[in-house]
Amino acid sequence: MHAALQNRPADGTEPMSWLDLADGQRLFLRDWPLPQARGAVLLVHGLGEHSGRYRRLAAWFNQRGYAVRGYDQRGHGQTPGGRGRLRHGDDLLEDLATVYNDYANGLPHPPLLLGHSMGGLVALRAALDGRVAPPALLLSSPALRSWESPRMITLARLLSRVAPSLPLRNGLDVDKLSHDPQVMTDYRSDPLQHGWITPRLADFIFRAGAACIADANRLAQPTLLLVADSDELVDPSGSREFARKAAATGRLTTRFFSTLYHELFNEAEPGRGQVLMQLGDWLGRQTPE
């Protein structure tokens, strides 16, 4: 079912709507529309967070002529259902394809696809699989490799078969999201963030990350990979290996930020400005006028 965009609320907040999926799940959508936009971007958030945390990034895109849509992934934000819970291992990929195609159907040109952390993994895997075909792909600290031990990865695979929906703490260190103390304060007080994961979701993240690295030579879209080299939430060596293997495609641009933490778009200045400068420069070279 096509998502009907509601009018912008009187308080100036972004329009919100719902998308009904074939399996009965409803996804919460959030828009930052722009009249006569030159293009559009679909945002895919990370583990435990939600689309509302991307207001500042959406405003940055709006200022550069892009309409923006975000959505709360299954098990997250205002989308209903168990926190961090999936019905099937590929739910997040199917959800992204449905949201992307729904958004693209209402636009003159297909949107760019931007994913952060787990969202970067979902965006990349969906693109490599051909589930979506965005004109360009932007990946921020994608969860291509975890800091978890091989033992924990094996345990997640086992539990995904026998107790797939068991609620577990995700163990993410909020203090390592950003060097900006306000980002951590806001995150801790955000009623829509959560700290849960299930074995089925953990197993998806581990398996999909390894598969993305293995399939790096299949990258078809112009892609910008932004890597936080001081990331303690995902292992940046996964992005480094992906970049090495994808180099032969000629489609990948990689930018490393040696001292920055996981949430590159929420970093303290001057780091955030450096990230956005690289993003703006790459967009200018990729998007036809």
C-alpha positions in Angstrom: 0.0 0.0 0.0 1.3 3.4 -1.0 2.2 5.7 2.0 0.0 8.7 1.9 2.0 11.8 2.9 0.3 13.9 5.5 0.4 17.7 5.5 3.2 19.3 7.5 2.0 19.7 11.0 1.3 23.2 12.3 4.1 23.0 14.8 6.7 22.8 12.1 7.7 19.2 12.6 8.2 16.8 9.7 5.2 15.0 8.1 4.7 11.5 9.3 2.8 8.5 7.8 2.6 4.7 7.8 3.4 2.1 5.2 1.5 -1.3 5.5 3.6 -4.3 4.5 2.4 -7.6 3.0 2.9 -9.5 6.2 0.8 -7.1 8.3 3.7 -5.1 9.7 3.3 -1.3 9.7 6.4 0.9 9.2 6.5 4.5 10.5 7.7 7.0 7.9 9.1 10.5 8.5 9.5 13.0 5.7 11.5 16.2 5.1 9.9 17.3 1.8 11.2 20.0 -0.4 9.3 21.7 -3.3 11.1 21.5 -6.6 13.8 19.3 -5.1 16.7 18.4 -7.4 16.8 14.9 -5.9 15.8 12.8 -2.9 17.5 10.6 -0.2 16.2 7.7 1.7 17.8 7.3 5.2 18.2 4.0 7.0 19.0 4.3 10.7 21.1 2.0 12.9 20.5 -0.5 15.7 18.5 0.8 18.7 17.8 4.2 17.2 15.2 5.7 14.9 14.6 8.1 12.0 13.9 11.1 14.2 17.6 11.3 15.1 18.4 12.4 11.5 16.6 15.7 11.6 19.9 17.7 11.4 21.2 15.6 8.5 17.9 15.9 6.7 18.0 19.7 7.1 21.5 19.6 5.6 20.2 17.7 2.5 17.2 20.0 2.3 19.6 23.0 2.1 21.3 21.4 -0.8 18.1 20.7 -2.8 17.2 17.2 -1.7 13.9 15.9 -0.3 14.4 13.3 2.4 12.5 10.4 3.8 13.4 8.2 6.8 11.6 5.2 8.4 11.8 3.4 11.6 13.0 -0.1 10.9 11.1 -3.2 12.1 11.6 -3.5 15.9 12.6 0.2 16.2 11.3 3.6 17.0 7.6 4.2 16.4 7.2 1.1 14.3 5.2 -1.4 16.4 6.4 -4.8 17.4 9.0 -6.4 19.7 12.2 -4.4 20.1 15.0 -5.7 17.9 12.7 -8.5 16.8 12.4 -10.0 13.3 10.0 -12.6 11.9 12.4 -13.8 9.2 16.1 -13.3 8.7 15.7 -11.1 5.7 12.9 -8.9 7.0 15.0 -5.7 7.1 16.1 -6.2 3.5 12.5 -6.8 2.3 11.3 -3.8 4.3 13.9 -1.5 2.8 13.0 -2.7 -0.8 9.3 -2.0 -0.1 10.0 1.5 1.4 12.5 2.4 -1.3 10.2 1.4 -4.2 7.2 3.2 -2.5 9.2 6.4 -2.2 10.7 6.1 -5.7 7.2 5.6 -7.2 6.2 9.1 -6.1 9.4 10.9 -7.4 10.6 11.9 -10.8 13.9 10.2 -10.2 14.9 7.3 -7.8 16.3 8.5 -4.5 19.9 8.1 -3.3 20.2 5.6 -0.4 22.0 6.5 2.8 22.5 4.0 5.6 24.2 4.3 9.0 25.7 1.4 11.0 23.2 -1.4 10.8 21.3 0.7 8.3 24.4 0.9 6.2 24.7 -2.9 6.3 21.0 -3.2 5.3 21.4 -0.7 2.5 24.6 -2.3 1.1 23.2 -5.8 1.3 20.0 -4.9 -0.4 21.9 -3.1 -3.2 24.4 -6.0 -3.7 21.4 -8.4 -3.9 19.6 -6.2 -6.5 16.6 -5.7 -4.2 17.1 -2.0 -4.8 18.9 -0.1 -7.5 19.6 3.5 -6.2 21.6 5.9 -8.4 24.1 6.2 -5.6 24.8 4.7 -2.2 26.1 6.5 0.9 27.4 4.4 3.8 28.3 5.8 7.3 30.1 3.4 9.7 28.4 0.4 8.2 28.2 -2.7 10.5 30.3 -4.9 8.2 32.3 -6.5 11.0 31.6 -6.7 14.8 33.9 -6.5 17.8 32.1 -9.7 19.1 34.2 -12.8 19.5 33.8 -15.8 17.1 32.3 -17.7 20.0 29.5 -15.1 20.4 28.9 -15.1 16.7 28.5 -18.9 16.7 26.2 -18.6 19.8 24.0 -16.1 18.0 23.7 -18.5 15.0 22.6 -21.3 17.4 20.2 -19.2 19.4 18.7 -17.8 16.1 17.4 -21.4 15.5 16.2 -22.3 19.0 15.3 -19.0 20.6 15.2 -16.4 17.7 13.2 -13.8 19.6 15.0 -13.9 23.0 15.4 -10.3 24.1 19.1 -9.6 24.9 20.9 -6.3 25.7 22.8 -5.1 22.6 25.8 -3.9 24.7 26.4 -0.7 22.6 28.5 1.8 24.5 26.6 5.1 24.3 29.7 7.0 25.5 31.4 6.1 22.2 28.7 7.4 19.9 30.2 10.8 19.5 32.7 13.2 21.1 29.8 15.7 21.5 28.4 15.2 25.1 25.0 16.6 24.1 24.6 13.7 21.6 25.0 11.2 24.5 22.7 13.1 26.8 20.0 13.3 24.1 20.4 9.7 23.3 20.0 8.6 26.9 16.8 10.7 27.4 15.3 9.6 24.0 12.2 7.5 24.7 12.3 6.0 21.2 15.8 4.5 21.5 16.2 1.0 23.0 19.1 -1.3 24.0 17.7 -4.6 22.8 18.7 -7.2 20.2 17.4 -10.7 19.5 19.5 -13.7 18.2 17.8 -13.6 14.8 18.7 -10.0 14.3 22.3 -10.5 15.7 22.8 -13.5 13.4 21.5 -11.4 10.4 24.0 -8.6 11.2 27.0 -11.1 11.5 26.1 -13.1 8.4 25.2 -10.1 6.2 28.3 -8.2 7.1 30.6 -11.1 6.1 28.6 -11.6 2.9 28.9 -8.0 1.9 32.7 -8.2 2.3 32.8 -11.4 0.3 30.6 -9.8 -2.5 32.4 -6.5 -2.6 33.4 -7.0 -6.3 29.7 -6.9 -7.2 29.3 -3.3 -6.2 27.4 -1.6 -9.0 26.4 1.9 -7.7 28.7 4.9 -7.2 29.3 4.5 -3.4 30.7 6.8 -0.7 32.0 4.9 2.3 32.6 7.0 5.4 34.7 5.2 8.0 35.3 6.2 11.7 38.7 4.8 12.4 38.2 5.2 16.2 34.9 3.4 16.1 34.3 1.2 19.1 30.8 0.1 18.2 31.5 -1.6 14.9 35.0 -2.8 13.8 36.3 -0.5 11.0 38.5 -3.3 9.7 35.3 -4.6 8.0 35.0 -1.4 6.0 38.7 -1.4 5.2 38.5 -5.0 3.8 35.4 -4.2 1.8 37.1 -1.1 0.4 40.1 -3.2 -0.7 37.9 -5.8 -2.4 35.6 -3.3 -4.0 38.5 -1.2 -5.4 38.5 -3.0 -8.7 34.9 -2.0 -9.5 35.9 1.7 -9.8 32.6 2.5 -8.0 33.8 3.2 -4.5 35.1 6.3 -2.8 36.3 5.8 0.8 37.0 8.5 3.3 38.6 7.6 6.7 38.4 9.8 9.8 41.1 8.7 12.1 40.0 10.3 15.4 36.2 10.2 15.0 33.7 8.0 16.8 30.8 5.9 15.3 28.2 8.6 14.6 30.0 10.6 12.0 27.1 12.9 11.3 26.6 13.6 15.0 30.3 14.2 15.8 31.6 17.3 17.6 33.1 20.1 15.5 35.3 20.3 13.6 34.8 16.6 12.9 31.2 16.8 11.8 32.0 19.6 9.4 34.9 17.6 7.8 32.5 14.7 7.3 29.8 16.9 5.7 32.4 18.6 3.5 33.5 15.2 2.1 29.8 14.2 1.6 29.0 17.5 -0.1 32.0 17.2 -2.4 31.2 13.7 -3.4 27.5 14.5 -4.0 28.5 17.4 -6.2 30.6 15.1 -8.4 28.0 12.3 -8.6 24.7 14.1 -9.1 24.1 15.7 -12.5 22.8 19.2 -12.5 
